[in-house]
């Protein structure tokens, strides 16, 4: 399994098992791959995961840049801001133990909220940075 898919799976595990996220995003947490017209609101989506270097070597450090989005409708901008902060805090404090990776650092670096083109829903964007190395996770 690649460093990207391993860390993505661990992030998904943390998100899907967190009770406070279940309270906001449903039980099970609405963590979707693609947005469809029938998606219930609010929902989460992992949108981007970039690593550097692209070909990690054994023992070498891997920098991950991960983007997540939260889409909300009913609660407006305030709900979107609250959801971004909640997800950021839950991931910041999570104990990540992906198989085959040792996580050294994992923290949010950026967040923002935007009104979407439809004029009725908001997109919360959360960017995370992770520094890991190959090895036992």
Secondary structure as UniProt FT lines:
FT   HELIX           3..17
FT   HELIX           19..25
FT   TURN            26..29
FT   TURN            37..38
FT   STRAND          43..52
FT   TURN            58..59
FT   STRAND          61..72
FT   TURN            74..75
FT   HELIX           76..93
FT   TURN            99..100
FT   STRAND          101..115
FT   TURN            117..118
FT   STRAND          122..134
//
